[in-house]
Amino acid sequence: MIKQFIKKLIQYYIDLIVSWYRQIKTHYNLNSEIKKYHASFDEPEKPKIREVGKFGDKDWSISIGDIDE
């Protein structure tokens, strides 16, 4: 009778530890996915706009995007 009680008690605590571990693992995975999701929304760098000359001049132009100066 005592052996059955101890066996059930041990089984209860093993189940408790396993469920606790699953909760911790799920929480960690969820936080990891949330960080990845928020990182995907980081705003890209705005393009640089450079004006050369005045409007209507012979060498007038506007460049938008990556500019190697």
CHARMM internal coordinates of N, CA and C (Angstrom, degrees):
IC EDIT
DIST 1 N 1 CA 1.4428
DIST 1 CA 1 C 1.5296
ANGL 1 N 1 CA 1 C 111.27
DIST 1 C 2 N 1.2992
ANGL 1 CA 1 C 2 N 116.55
DIHE 1 N 1 CA 1 C 2 N -44.22
DIST 2 N 2 CA 1.4629
ANGL 1 C 2 N 2 CA 120.29
DIHE 1 CA 1 C 2 N 2 CA 179.74
DIST 2 CA 2 C 1.5357
ANGL 2 N 2 CA 2 C 109.43
DIHE 1 C 2 N 2 CA 2 C -69.02
DIST 2 C 3 N 1.3214
ANGL 2 CA 2 C 3 N 116.89
DIHE 2 N 2 CA 2 C 3 N -35.54
DIST 3 N 3 CA 1.4639
ANGL 2 C 3 N 3 CA 120.22
DIHE 2 CA 2 C 3 N 3 CA 179.21
DIST 3 CA 3 C 1.5318
ANGL 3 N 3 CA 3 C 110.26
DIHE 2 C 3 N 3 CA 3 C -63.19
DIST 3 C 4 N 1.3052
ANGL 3 CA 3 C 4 N 117.61
DIHE 3 N 3 CA 3 C 4 N -40.37
DIST 4 N 4 CA 1.4648
ANGL 3 C 4 N 4 CA 120.62
DIHE 3 CA 3 C 4 N 4 CA 178.67
DIST 4 CA 4 C 1.5246
ANGL 4 N 4 CA 4 C 110.75
DIHE 3 C 4 N 4 CA 4 C -65.02
DIST 4 C 5 N 1.3285
ANGL 4 CA 4 C 5 N 116.04
DIHE 4 N 4 CA 4 C 5 N -41.36
DIST 5 N 5 CA 1.4621
ANGL 4 C 5 N 5 CA 119.59
DIHE 4 CA 4 C 5 N 5 CA 178.53
DIST 5 CA 5 C 1.5245
ANGL 5 N 5 CA 5 C 111.16
DIHE 4 C 5 N 5 CA 5 C -62.17
DIST 5 C 6 N 1.3179
ANGL 5 CA 5 C 6 N 116.69
DIHE 5 N 5 CA 5 C 6 N -46.01
DIST 6 N 6 CA 1.4732
ANGL 5 C 6 N 6 CA 121.00
DIHE 5 CA 5 C 6 N 6 CA 179.53
DIST 6 CA 6 C 1.5233
ANGL 6 N 6 CA 6 C 110.20
DIHE 5 C 6 N 6 CA 6 C -64.20
DIST 6 C 7 N 1.3184
ANGL 6 CA 6 C 7 N 116.60
DIHE 6 N 6 CA 6 C 7 N -39.94
DIST 7 N 7 CA 1.4661
ANGL 6 C 7 N 7 CA 120.59
DIHE 6 CA 6 C 7 N 7 CA 178.69
DIST 7 CA 7 C 1.5340
ANGL 7 N 7 CA 7 C 110.81
DIHE 6 C 7 N 7 CA 7 C -62.49
DIST 7 C 8 N 1.3402
ANGL 7 CA 7 C 8 N 117.22
DIHE 7 N 7 CA 7 C 8 N -44.45
DIST 8 N 8 CA 1.4648
ANGL 7 C 8 N 8 CA 120.49
DIHE 7 CA 7 C 8 N 8 CA 178.13
DIST 8 CA 8 C 1.5261
ANGL 8 N 8 CA 8 C 111.36
DIHE 7 C 8 N 8 CA 8 C -67.01
DIST 8 C 9 N 1.3222
ANGL 8 CA 8 C 9 N 117.11
DIHE 8 N 8 CA 8 C 9 N -37.26
DIST 9 N 9 CA 1.4623
ANGL 8 C 9 N 9 CA 121.33
DIHE 8 CA 8 C 9 N 9 CA 178.56
DIST 9 CA 9 C 1.5260
ANGL 9 N 9 CA 9 C 111.01
DIHE 8 C 9 N 9 CA 9 C -64.38
DIST 9 C 10 N 1.3163
ANGL 9 CA 9 C 10 N 116.22
DIHE 9 N 9 CA 9 C 10 N -44.46
DIST 10 N 10 CA 1.4626
ANGL 9 C 10 N 10 CA 120.49
DIHE 9 CA 9 C 10 N 10 CA 177.78
DIST 10 CA 10 C 1.5228
ANGL 10 N 10 CA 10 C 110.19
DIHE 9 C 10 N 10 CA 10 C -63.54
DIST 10 C 11 N 1.3168
ANGL 10 CA 10 C 11 N 117.38
DIHE 10 N 10 CA 10 C 11 N -43.65
DIST 11 N 11 CA 1.4623
ANGL 10 C 11 N 11 CA 121.07
DIHE 10 CA 10 C 11 N 11 CA 178.99
DIST 11 CA 11 C 1.5326
ANGL 11 N 11 CA 11 C 110.77
DIHE 10 C 11 N 11 CA 11 C -61.87
DIST 11 C 12 N 1.3203
ANGL 11 CA 11 C 12 N 117.02
DIHE 11 N 11 CA 11 C 12 N -39.60
DIST 12 N 12 CA 1.4651
ANGL 11 C 12 N 12 CA 121.58
DIHE 11 CA 11 C 12 N 12 CA 178.19
DIST 12 CA 12 C 1.5211
ANGL 12 N 12 CA 12 C 110.69
DIHE 11 C 12 N 12 CA 12 C -60.87
DIST 12 C 13 N 1.3298
ANGL 12 CA 12 C 13 N 116.89
DIHE 12 N 12 CA 12 C 13 N -46.94
DIST 13 N 13 CA 1.4611
ANGL 12 C 13 N 13 CA 119.68
DIHE 12 CA 12 C 13 N 13 CA -178.98
DIST 13 CA 13 C 1.5235
ANGL 13 N 13 CA 13 C 112.52
DIHE 12 C 13 N 13 CA 13 C -69.46
DIST 13 C 14 N 1.3005
ANGL 13 CA 13 C 14 N 117.61
DIHE 13 N 13 CA 13 C 14 N -33.88
DIST 14 N 14 CA 1.4756
ANGL 13 C 14 N 14 CA 120.24
DIHE 13 CA 13 C 14 N 14 CA 175.03
DIST 14 CA 14 C 1.5250
ANGL 14 N 14 CA 14 C 109.94
DIHE 13 C 14 N 14 CA 14 C -64.08
DIST 14 C 15 N 1.3341
ANGL 14 CA 14 C 15 N 117.17
DIHE 14 N 14 CA 14 C 15 N -45.07
DIST 15 N 15 CA 1.4672
ANGL 14 C 15 N 15 CA 120.71
DIHE 14 CA 14 C 15 N 15 CA 177.38
DIST 15 CA 15 C 1.5227
ANGL 15 N 15 CA 15 C 111.08
DIHE 14 C 15 N 15 CA 15 C -61.77
DIST 15 C 16 N 1.3258
ANGL 15 CA 15 C 16 N 116.56
DIHE 15 N 15 CA 15 C 16 N -38.85
DIST 16 N 16 CA 1.4606
ANGL 15 C 16 N 16 CA 121.08
DIHE 15 CA 15 C 16 N 16 CA 179.15
DIST 16 CA 16 C 1.5254
ANGL 16 N 16 CA 16 C 111.05
DIHE 15 C 16 N 16 CA 16 C -63.86
DIST 16 C 17 N 1.3145
ANGL 16 CA 16 C 17 N 116.75
DIHE 16 N 16 CA 16 C 17 N -43.87
DIST 17 N 17 CA 1.4701
ANGL 16 C 17 N 17 CA 121.51
DIHE 16 CA 16 C 17 N 17 CA 179.32
DIST 17 CA 17 C 1.5259
ANGL 17 N 17 CA 17 C 110.39
DIHE 16 C 17 N 17 CA 17 C -65.53
DIST 17 C 18 N 1.3310
ANGL 17 CA 17 C 18 N 117.60
DIHE 17 N 17 CA 17 C 18 N -41.98
DIST 18 N 18 CA 1.4676
ANGL 17 C 18 N 18 CA 121.10
DIHE 17 CA 17 C 18 N 18 CA 179.64
DIST 18 CA 18 C 1.5247
ANGL 18 N 18 CA 18 C 110.67
DIHE 17 C 18 N 18 CA 18 C -64.11
DIST 18 C 19 N 1.3216
ANGL 18 CA 18 C 19 N 117.63
DIHE 18 N 18 CA 18 C 19 N -42.71
DIST 19 N 19 CA 1.4697
ANGL 18 C 19 N 19 CA 119.31
DIHE 18 CA 18 C 19 N 19 CA 179.48
DIST 19 CA 19 C 1.5259
ANGL 19 N 19 CA 19 C 110.88
DIHE 18 C 19 N 19 CA 19 C -67.56
DIST 19 C 20 N 1.3209
ANGL 19 CA 19 C 20 N 117.60
DIHE 19 N 19 CA 19 C 20 N -36.91
DIST 20 N 20 CA 1.4668
ANGL 19 C 20 N 20 CA 121.41
DIHE 19 CA 19 C 20 N 20 CA 176.94
DIST 20 CA 20 C 1.5279
ANGL 20 N 20 CA 20 C 110.09
DIHE 19 C 20 N 20 CA 20 C -63.38
DIST 20 C 21 N 1.3353
ANGL 20 CA 20 C 21 N 116.51
DIHE 20 N 20 CA 20 C 21 N -43.69
DIST 21 N 21 CA 1.4556
ANGL 20 C 21 N 21 CA 120.76
DIHE 20 CA 20 C 21 N 21 CA 178.61
DIST 21 CA 21 C 1.5295
ANGL 21 N 21 CA 21 C 111.12
DIHE 20 C 21 N 21 CA 21 C -62.31
DIST 21 C 22 N 1.3238
ANGL 21 CA 21 C 22 N 117.83
DIHE 21 N 21 CA 21 C 22 N -41.23
DIST 22 N 22 CA 1.4623
ANGL 21 C 22 N 22 CA 121.01
DIHE 21 CA 21 C 22 N 22 CA 178.65
DIST 22 CA 22 C 1.5292
ANGL 22 N 22 CA 22 C 111.26
DIHE 21 C 22 N 22 CA 22 C -63.67
DIST 22 C 23 N 1.3207
ANGL 22 CA 22 C 23 N 117.43
DIHE 22 N 22 CA 22 C 23 N -39.61
DIST 23 N 23 CA 1.4658
ANGL 22 C 23 N 23 CA 120.73
DIHE 22 CA 22 C 23 N 23 CA 178.36
DIST 23 CA 23 C 1.5242
ANGL 23 N 23 CA 23 C 110.84
DIHE 22 C 23 N 23 CA 23 C -64.06
DIST 23 C 24 N 1.3274
ANGL 23 CA 23 C 24 N 116.95
DIHE 23 N 23 CA 23 C 24 N -44.72
DIST 24 N 24 CA 1.4705
ANGL 23 C 24 N 24 CA 121.45
DIHE 23 CA 23 C 24 N 24 CA 179.03
DIST 24 CA 24 C 1.5224
ANGL 24 N 24 CA 24 C 110.05
DIHE 23 C 24 N 24 CA 24 C -62.20
DIST 24 C 25 N 1.3247
ANGL 24 CA 24 C 25 N 117.05
DIHE 24 N 24 CA 24 C 25 N -44.23
DIST 25 N 25 CA 1.4647
ANGL 24 C 25 N 25 CA 121.48
DIHE 24 CA 24 C 25 N 25 CA -179.43
DIST 25 CA 25 C 1.5282
ANGL 25 N 25 CA 25 C 110.84
DIHE 24 C 25 N 25 CA 25 C -63.97
DIST 25 C 26 N 1.3198
ANGL 25 CA 25 C 26 N 117.16
DIHE 25 N 25 CA 25 C 26 N -43.60
DIST 26 N 26 CA 1.4635
ANGL 25 C 26 N 26 CA 121.51
DIHE 25 CA 25 C 26 N 26 CA 178.96
DIST 26 CA 26 C 1.5329
ANGL 26 N 26 CA 26 C 110.42
DIHE 25 C 26 N 26 CA 26 C -63.98
DIST 26 C 27 N 1.3123
ANGL 26 CA 26 C 27 N 117.19
DIHE 26 N 26 CA 26 C 27 N -42.55
DIST 27 N 27 CA 1.4629
ANGL 26 C 27 N 27 CA 121.72
DIHE 26 CA 26 C 27 N 27 CA 178.95
DIST 27 CA 27 C 1.5368
ANGL 27 N 27 CA 27 C 110.55
DIHE 26 C 27 N 27 CA 27 C -61.19
DIST 27 C 28 N 1.3287
ANGL 27 CA 27 C 28 N 116.80
DIHE 27 N 27 CA 27 C 28 N -44.37
DIST 28 N 28 CA 1.4580
ANGL 27 C 28 N 28 CA 120.99
DIHE 27 CA 27 C 28 N 28 CA 179.23
DIST 28 CA 28 C 1.5323
ANGL 28 N 28 CA 28 C 111.01
DIHE 27 C 28 N 28 CA 28 C -63.75
DIST 28 C 29 N 1.3305
ANGL 28 CA 28 C 29 N 117.47
DIHE 28 N 28 CA 28 C 29 N -45.08
DIST 29 N 29 CA 1.4680
ANGL 28 C 29 N 29 CA 120.78
DIHE 28 CA 28 C 29 N 29 CA 179.68
DIST 29 CA 29 C 1.5257
ANGL 29 N 29 CA 29 C 111.69
DIHE 28 C 29 N 29 CA 29 C -64.59
DIST 29 C 30 N 1.3202
ANGL 29 CA 29 C 30 N 116.74
DIHE 29 N 29 CA 29 C 30 N -38.78
DIST 30 N 30 CA 1.4579
ANGL 29 C 30 N 30 CA 120.79
DIHE 29 CA 29 C 30 N 30 CA 178.78
DIST 30 CA 30 C 1.5237
ANGL 30 N 30 CA 30 C 111.15
DIHE 29 C 30 N 30 CA 30 C -64.62
DIST 30 C 31 N 1.3221
ANGL 30 CA 30 C 31 N 117.29
DIHE 30 N 30 CA 30 C 31 N -44.73
DIST 31 N 31 CA 1.4652
ANGL 30 C 31 N 31 CA 120.60
DIHE 30 CA 30 C 31 N 31 CA 177.69
DIST 31 CA 31 C 1.5150
ANGL 31 N 31 CA 31 C 111.35
DIHE 30 C 31 N 31 CA 31 C -62.68
DIST 31 C 32 N 1.3192
ANGL 31 CA 31 C 32 N 116.67
DIHE 31 N 31 CA 31 C 32 N -38.08
DIST 32 N 32 CA 1.4601
ANGL 31 C 32 N 32 CA 120.89
DIHE 31 CA 31 C 32 N 32 CA 178.13
DIST 32 CA 32 C 1.5316
ANGL 32 N 32 CA 32 C 110.89
DIHE 31 C 32 N 32 CA 32 C -63.48
DIST 32 C 33 N 1.3231
ANGL 32 CA 32 C 33 N 117.71
DIHE 32 N 32 CA 32 C 33 N -44.19
DIST 33 N 33 CA 1.4627
ANGL 32 C 33 N 33 CA 121.42
DIHE 32 CA 32 C 33 N 33 CA 178.50
DIST 33 CA 33 C 1.5262
ANGL 33 N 33 CA 33 C 111.51
DIHE 32 C 33 N 33 CA 33 C -65.48
DIST 33 C 34 N 1.3122
ANGL 33 CA 33 C 34 N 117.60
DIHE 33 N 33 CA 33 C 34 N -37.94
DIST 34 N 34 CA 1.4699
ANGL 33 C 34 N 34 CA 121.28
DIHE 33 CA 33 C 34 N 34 CA 178.54
DIST 34 CA 34 C 1.5214
ANGL 34 N 34 CA 34 C 110.10
DIHE 33 C 34 N 34 CA 34 C -64.05
DIST 34 C 35 N 1.3300
ANGL 34 CA 34 C 35 N 117.60
DIHE 34 N 34 CA 34 C 35 N -42.21
DIST 35 N 35 CA 1.4705
ANGL 34 C 35 N 35 CA 120.69
DIHE 34 CA 34 C 35 N 35 CA 178.45
DIST 35 CA 35 C 1.5250
ANGL 35 N 35 CA 35 C 110.95
DIHE 34 C 35 N 35 CA 35 C -63.16
DIST 35 C 36 N 1.3290
ANGL 35 CA 35 C 36 N 117.06
DIHE 35 N 35 CA 35 C 36 N -40.89
DIST 36 N 36 CA 1.4688
ANGL 35 C 36 N 36 CA 120.50
DIHE 35 CA 35 C 36 N 36 CA 178.05
DIST 36 CA 36 C 1.5313
ANGL 36 N 36 CA 36 C 110.61
DIHE 35 C 36 N 36 CA 36 C -64.23
DIST 36 C 37 N 1.3252
ANGL 36 CA 36 C 37 N 116.51
DIHE 36 N 36 CA 36 C 37 N -40.59
DIST 37 N 37 CA 1.4600
ANGL 36 C 37 N 37 CA 121.71
DIHE 36 CA 36 C 37 N 37 CA -179.46
DIST 37 CA 37 C 1.5241
ANGL 37 N 37 CA 37 C 110.72
DIHE 36 C 37 N 37 CA 37 C -64.36
DIST 37 C 38 N 1.3289
ANGL 37 CA 37 C 38 N 117.18
DIHE 37 N 37 CA 37 C 38 N -44.05
DIST 38 N 38 CA 1.4618
ANGL 37 C 38 N 38 CA 120.38
DIHE 37 CA 37 C 38 N 38 CA 179.61
DIST 38 CA 38 C 1.5331
ANGL 38 N 38 CA 38 C 111.34
DIHE 37 C 38 N 38 CA 38 C -69.13
DIST 38 C 39 N 1.3117
ANGL 38 CA 38 C 39 N 117.01
DIHE 38 N 38 CA 38 C 39 N -34.23
DIST 39 N 39 CA 1.4624
ANGL 38 C 39 N 39 CA 120.14
DIHE 38 CA 38 C 39 N 39 CA 178.24
DIST 39 CA 39 C 1.5256
ANGL 39 N 39 CA 39 C 111.31
DIHE 38 C 39 N 39 CA 39 C -65.88
DIST 39 C 40 N 1.3216
ANGL 39 CA 39 C 40 N 117.05
DIHE 39 N 39 CA 39 C 40 N -28.23
DIST 40 N 40 CA 1.4618
ANGL 39 C 40 N 40 CA 119.71
DIHE 39 CA 39 C 40 N 40 CA 179.96
DIST 40 CA 40 C 1.5332
ANGL 40 N 40 CA 40 C 111.56
DIHE 39 C 40 N 40 CA 40 C -71.42
DIST 40 C 41 N 1.3289
ANGL 40 CA 40 C 41 N 117.58
DIHE 40 N 40 CA 40 C 41 N -16.57
DIST 41 N 41 CA 1.4513
ANGL 40 C 41 N 41 CA 120.95
DIHE 40 CA 40 C 41 N 41 CA -179.40
DIST 41 CA 41 C 1.5262
ANGL 41 N 41 CA 41 C 113.78
DIHE 40 C 41 N 41 CA 41 C -96.18
DIST 41 C 42 N 1.3299
ANGL 41 CA 41 C 42 N 117.75
DIHE 41 N 41 CA 41 C 42 N 4.37
DIST 42 N 42 CA 1.4561
ANGL 41 C 42 N 42 CA 119.51
DIHE 41 CA 41 C 42 N 42 CA 176.71
DIST 42 CA 42 C 1.5184
ANGL 42 N 42 CA 42 C 109.03
DIHE 41 C 42 N 42 CA 42 C -58.59
DIST 42 C 43 N 1.3137
ANGL 42 CA 42 C 43 N 114.79
DIHE 42 N 42 CA 42 C 43 N 131.88
DIST 43 N 43 CA 1.4623
ANGL 42 C 43 N 43 CA 118.80
DIHE 42 CA 42 C 43 N 43 CA -176.33
DIST 43 CA 43 C 1.5252
ANGL 43 N 43 CA 43 C 110.25
DIHE 42 C 43 N 43 CA 43 C -69.49
DIST 43 C 44 N 1.3267
ANGL 43 CA 43 C 44 N 116.43
DIHE 43 N 43 CA 43 C 44 N 134.40
DIST 44 N 44 CA 1.4622
ANGL 43 C 44 N 44 CA 118.65
DIHE 43 CA 43 C 44 N 44 CA 176.49
DIST 44 CA 44 C 1.5205
ANGL 44 N 44 CA 44 C 110.55
DIHE 43 C 44 N 44 CA 44 C -69.87
DIST 44 C 45 N 1.2951
ANGL 44 CA 44 C 45 N 115.31
DIHE 44 N 44 CA 44 C 45 N 159.85
DIST 45 N 45 CA 1.4553
ANGL 44 C 45 N 45 CA 120.85
DIHE 44 CA 44 C 45 N 45 CA -179.44
DIST 45 CA 45 C 1.5253
ANGL 45 N 45 CA 45 C 109.73
DIHE 44 C 45 N 45 CA 45 C -66.43
DIST 45 C 46 N 1.3275
ANGL 45 CA 45 C 46 N 115.79
DIHE 45 N 45 CA 45 C 46 N 133.65
DIST 46 N 46 CA 1.4657
ANGL 45 C 46 N 46 CA 119.94
DIHE 45 CA 45 C 46 N 46 CA -179.27
DIST 46 CA 46 C 1.5320
ANGL 46 N 46 CA 46 C 109.53
DIHE 45 C 46 N 46 CA 46 C -70.69
DIST 46 C 47 N 1.3363
ANGL 46 CA 46 C 47 N 117.02
DIHE 46 N 46 CA 46 C 47 N 144.60
DIST 47 N 47 CA 1.4663
ANGL 46 C 47 N 47 CA 118.95
DIHE 46 CA 46 C 47 N 47 CA 179.64
DIST 47 CA 47 C 1.5215
ANGL 47 N 47 CA 47 C 111.24
DIHE 46 C 47 N 47 CA 47 C -68.20
DIST 47 C 48 N 1.3188
ANGL 47 CA 47 C 48 N 114.80
DIHE 47 N 47 CA 47 C 48 N 149.12
DIST 48 N 48 CA 1.4584
ANGL 47 C 48 N 48 CA 120.45
DIHE 47 CA 47 C 48 N 48 CA 178.07
DIST 48 CA 48 C 1.5254
ANGL 48 N 48 CA 48 C 108.34
DIHE 47 C 48 N 48 CA 48 C -87.01
DIST 48 C 49 N 1.3095
ANGL 48 CA 48 C 49 N 116.16
DIHE 48 N 48 CA 48 C 49 N 136.80
DIST 49 N 49 CA 1.4640
ANGL 48 C 49 N 49 CA 121.31
DIHE 48 CA 48 C 49 N 49 CA 179.50
DIST 49 CA 49 C 1.5232
ANGL 49 N 49 CA 49 C 107.36
DIHE 48 C 49 N 49 CA 49 C -111.87
DIST 49 C 50 N 1.3200
ANGL 49 CA 49 C 50 N 115.24
DIHE 49 N 49 CA 49 C 50 N 127.01
DIST 50 N 50 CA 1.4558
ANGL 49 C 50 N 50 CA 120.22
DIHE 49 CA 49 C 50 N 50 CA -178.99
DIST 50 CA 50 C 1.5217
ANGL 50 N 50 CA 50 C 108.24
DIHE 49 C 50 N 50 CA 50 C -127.21
DIST 50 C 51 N 1.3185
ANGL 50 CA 50 C 51 N 115.83
DIHE 50 N 50 CA 50 C 51 N 126.97
DIST 51 N 51 CA 1.4619
ANGL 50 C 51 N 51 CA 120.87
DIHE 50 CA 50 C 51 N 51 CA 177.78
DIST 51 CA 51 C 1.5188
ANGL 51 N 51 CA 51 C 108.70
DIHE 50 C 51 N 51 CA 51 C -104.50
DIST 51 C 52 N 1.3243
ANGL 51 CA 51 C 52 N 115.58
DIHE 51 N 51 CA 51 C 52 N 135.29
DIST 52 N 52 CA 1.4594
ANGL 51 C 52 N 52 CA 121.16
DIHE 51 CA 51 C 52 N 52 CA 178.78
DIST 52 CA 52 C 1.5109
ANGL 52 N 52 CA 52 C 107.99
DIHE 51 C 52 N 52 CA 52 C -121.70
DIST 52 C 53 N 1.3188
ANGL 52 CA 52 C 53 N 117.42
DIHE 52 N 52 CA 52 C 53 N 123.58
DIST 53 N 53 CA 1.4600
ANGL 52 C 53 N 53 CA 121.93
DIHE 52 CA 52 C 53 N 53 CA 178.34
DIST 53 CA 53 C 1.5127
ANGL 53 N 53 CA 53 C 111.97
DIHE 52 C 53 N 53 CA 53 C 76.30
DIST 53 C 54 N 1.3268
ANGL 53 CA 53 C 54 N 116.43
DIHE 53 N 53 CA 53 C 54 N -168.98
DIST 54 N 54 CA 1.4613
ANGL 53 C 54 N 54 CA 122.73
DIHE 53 CA 53 C 54 N 54 CA 178.79
DIST 54 CA 54 C 1.5189
ANGL 54 N 54 CA 54 C 109.04
DIHE 53 C 54 N 54 CA 54 C -110.03
DIST 54 C 55 N 1.3213
ANGL 54 CA 54 C 55 N 115.75
DIHE 54 N 54 CA 54 C 55 N 155.15
DIST 55 N 55 CA 1.4509
ANGL 54 C 55 N 55 CA 121.11
DIHE 54 CA 54 C 55 N 55 CA -178.90
DIST 55 CA 55 C 1.5327
ANGL 55 N 55 CA 55 C 109.67
DIHE 54 C 55 N 55 CA 55 C -59.86
DIST 55 C 56 N 1.3053
ANGL 55 CA 55 C 56 N 115.97
DIHE 55 N 55 CA 55 C 56 N 126.71
DIST 56 N 56 CA 1.4529
ANGL 55 C 56 N 56 CA 121.35
DIHE 55 CA 55 C 56 N 56 CA 178.14
DIST 56 CA 56 C 1.5102
ANGL 56 N 56 CA 56 C 113.71
DIHE 55 C 56 N 56 CA 56 C 97.49
DIST 56 C 57 N 1.3288
ANGL 56 CA 56 C 57 N 118.87
DIHE 56 N 56 CA 56 C 57 N -14.75
DIST 57 N 57 CA 1.4643
ANGL 56 C 57 N 57 CA 120.44
DIHE 56 CA 56 C 57 N 57 CA 177.31
DIST 57 CA 57 C 1.5230
ANGL 57 N 57 CA 57 C 110.01
DIHE 56 C 57 N 57 CA 57 C -70.22
DIST 57 C 58 N 1.3272
ANGL 57 CA 57 C 58 N 115.40
DIHE 57 N 57 CA 57 C 58 N 165.15
DIST 58 N 58 CA 1.4497
ANGL 57 C 58 N 58 CA 121.50
DIHE 57 CA 57 C 58 N 58 CA -176.22
DIST 58 CA 58 C 1.5390
ANGL 58 N 58 CA 58 C 111.87
DIHE 57 C 58 N 58 CA 58 C -63.10
DIST 58 C 59 N 1.3212
ANGL 58 CA 58 C 59 N 118.47
DIHE 58 N 58 CA 58 C 59 N -44.00
DIST 59 N 59 CA 1.4659
ANGL 58 C 59 N 59 CA 122.26
DIHE 58 CA 58 C 59 N 59 CA -176.05
DIST 59 CA 59 C 1.5291
ANGL 59 N 59 CA 59 C 112.30
DIHE 58 C 59 N 59 CA 59 C -99.93
DIST 59 C 60 N 1.3037
ANGL 59 CA 59 C 60 N 118.28
DIHE 59 N 59 CA 59 C 60 N 26.64
DIST 60 N 60 CA 1.4666
ANGL 59 C 60 N 60 CA 121.86
DIHE 59 CA 59 C 60 N 60 CA -176.92
DIST 60 CA 60 C 1.5235
ANGL 60 N 60 CA 60 C 110.08
DIHE 59 C 60 N 60 CA 60 C -79.02
DIST 60 C 61 N 1.3410
ANGL 60 CA 60 C 61 N 115.97
DIHE 60 N 60 CA 60 C 61 N 136.08
DIST 61 N 61 CA 1.4685
ANGL 60 C 61 N 61 CA 119.29
DIHE 60 CA 60 C 61 N 61 CA 175.49
DIST 61 CA 61 C 1.5380
ANGL 61 N 61 CA 61 C 108.59
DIHE 60 C 61 N 61 CA 61 C -160.41
DIST 61 C 62 N 1.3306
ANGL 61 CA 61 C 62 N 115.06
DIHE 61 N 61 CA 61 C 62 N 160.93
DIST 62 N 62 CA 1.4613
ANGL 61 C 62 N 62 CA 121.71
DIHE 61 CA 61 C 62 N 62 CA 173.76
DIST 62 CA 62 C 1.5079
ANGL 62 N 62 CA 62 C 106.54
DIHE 61 C 62 N 62 CA 62 C -124.38
DIST 62 C 63 N 1.3323
ANGL 62 CA 62 C 63 N 115.67
DIHE 62 N 62 CA 62 C 63 N 133.63
DIST 63 N 63 CA 1.4669
ANGL 62 C 63 N 63 CA 120.39
DIHE 62 CA 62 C 63 N 63 CA 177.60
DIST 63 CA 63 C 1.5260
ANGL 63 N 63 CA 63 C 108.18
DIHE 62 C 63 N 63 CA 63 C -116.40
DIST 63 C 64 N 1.3179
ANGL 63 CA 63 C 64 N 116.29
DIHE 63 N 63 CA 63 C 64 N 130.48
DIST 64 N 64 CA 1.4575
ANGL 63 C 64 N 64 CA 121.28
DIHE 63 CA 63 C 64 N 64 CA 178.24
DIST 64 CA 64 C 1.5358
ANGL 64 N 64 CA 64 C 107.44
DIHE 63 C 64 N 64 CA 64 C -124.89
DIST 64 C 65 N 1.3076
ANGL 64 CA 64 C 65 N 115.66
DIHE 64 N 64 CA 64 C 65 N 130.98
DIST 65 N 65 CA 1.4741
ANGL 64 C 65 N 65 CA 120.19
DIHE 64 CA 64 C 65 N 65 CA 179.48
DIST 65 CA 65 C 1.5041
ANGL 65 N 65 CA 65 C 109.77
DIHE 64 C 65 N 65 CA 65 C 122.96
DIST 65 C 66 N 1.3312
ANGL 65 CA 65 C 66 N 115.64
DIHE 65 N 65 CA 65 C 66 N -155.73
DIST 66 N 66 CA 1.4527
ANGL 65 C 66 N 66 CA 120.83
DIHE 65 CA 65 C 66 N 66 CA -179.59
DIST 66 CA 66 C 1.5175
ANGL 66 N 66 CA 66 C 109.69
DIHE 65 C 66 N 66 CA 66 C -73.53
DIST 66 C 67 N 1.3186
ANGL 66 CA 66 C 67 N 114.82
DIHE 66 N 66 CA 66 C 67 N 125.73
DIST 67 N 67 CA 1.4628
ANGL 66 C 67 N 67 CA 120.38
DIHE 66 CA 66 C 67 N 67 CA -177.60
DIST 67 CA 67 C 1.5186
ANGL 67 N 67 CA 67 C 107.79
DIHE 66 C 67 N 67 CA 67 C -120.62
DIST 67 C 68 N 1.3098
ANGL 67 CA 67 C 68 N 115.91
DIHE 67 N 67 CA 67 C 68 N 122.89
DIST 68 N 68 CA 1.4618
ANGL 67 C 68 N 68 CA 120.37
DIHE 67 CA 67 C 68 N 68 CA 174.96
DIST 68 CA 68 C 1.5151
ANGL 68 N 68 CA 68 C 107.51
DIHE 67 C 68 N 68 CA 68 C -94.55
DIST 68 C 69 N 1.3274
ANGL 68 CA 68 C 69 N 114.14
DIHE 68 N 68 CA 68 C 69 N 110.70
DIST 69 N 69 CA 1.4718
ANGL 68 C 69 N 69 CA 117.52
DIHE 68 CA 68 C 69 N 69 CA -178.72
DIST 69 CA 69 C 1.4888
ANGL 69 N 69 CA 69 C 110.50
DIHE 68 C 69 N 69 CA 69 C -100.35
END
COOR INIT
IC SEED 1 N 1 CA 1 C
IC BUILD
